Amino acid sequence: MTMTRFRSRLRSDQRGVAAIEFAIVAPVLVVLLLSVVTYFTAARDDHQAKRAAFTVSDLITRQTSVDTAFLTLARQILIHTSPTSASEPALRVTSVSRPVDAMTVDWSYATPPFAAMTSVAVPAARLPAIAVGESLIVVETDAAYAPAFPIAGLVLPRLQNLTSARPRLVGRIARTN
């Protein structure tokens, strides 16, 4: 067998081509699949963290007064309704009112790393406008997020939420100790 014949037979042989193509394409497809799973899991967990914050906000706005034991219970509800892929969430609940021109803080409850709010540090654009004499409950949550597949570019480092709602039964929710 001459060398030229051997080369032409080798070039025309198609056995194993599919395996080589699969070896080239498979890693790209696996990374793409894991990226899609990570992205949609992060979106789902972010949505679940927002729902947990809204649940706590809704629970508090249905009260006429709250105490530390009730707010601790609200935090436990937040922990149980938050995504399992996130760390234990921190919570800050603040009652904000507008007696005259500027908003003031009536009371604030916080768990680390949050500190109790003493002045309205939330940008006004993130809060709804309230009339003079009205109040607002502001609920902030924060949790570290750990994606199942930490692929570069698709990492959501924190699940941070801010929600606000008006008290439902009274003009201002009182805090008792």
Residue, then its C-alpha position, 0 to 999 in steps of 0.5 A: m500500500t502506497m502512502t498516497r493511497f493510505r492518505s486518501r483512504l484516511r481522508s475519506d473514512q468518516r468513522g468517529v467524526a460524530a464522536i469528535e464533534f460531540a467532544i467539541v460541542a458538548p462542553v459548550l452545551v453543558v455550560l449553556l445549560l448550567s447558565v440557563v438553570t442558574y439564571f432562572t433559579a436566581a430569578r425564581d429565588d429573587h421573586q420568592a425573596k420579594r414575595a417573602a418581604f411583601t408577606v411580612s409587610d402585609l402582615i405588619t400593616r394589618q396590625t394596630s400595634v406591634d411589639t418586639a415579640f411580634l416583629t421577631l415572629a415576623r422575622q421567623i416568617l420571613i426566614h421560612t418563606s425566603p429561598t433556601s439558596a439564600s442565607e438567613p435574611a436580615l430584616r428592618v421594619t420602619s414606621v415612617s410618617r409625615p407630620v409636616d413637610a419632611m418624613t420622620v421615623d416613628w420607630s424602627y426594628a432591625t436585625p444585623p447587619f441592618a441598624a435601626m433607622t433614625s432618619v429617613a435614609v431611603p431615597a424618596a423615589r423608592l417610597p410612595a408619596i404620602a400626604v401630611g398626617e399619613s404613615l408608611i411601613v417600610v420593610e427592607t430585607d437582605a440575604a446573601y445568595a449562593p447560586a447552585f452553579p456559580i458561572a461568571g456573569l450570572v451571579l446575583p450576590r445579594l437578594q435585597n428588597l424594599t417594600s412599603a405599605r400603608p397601615r390598613l386599620v389605623g393611621r399609624i402603627a404603634r410600637t410597644n415594648 
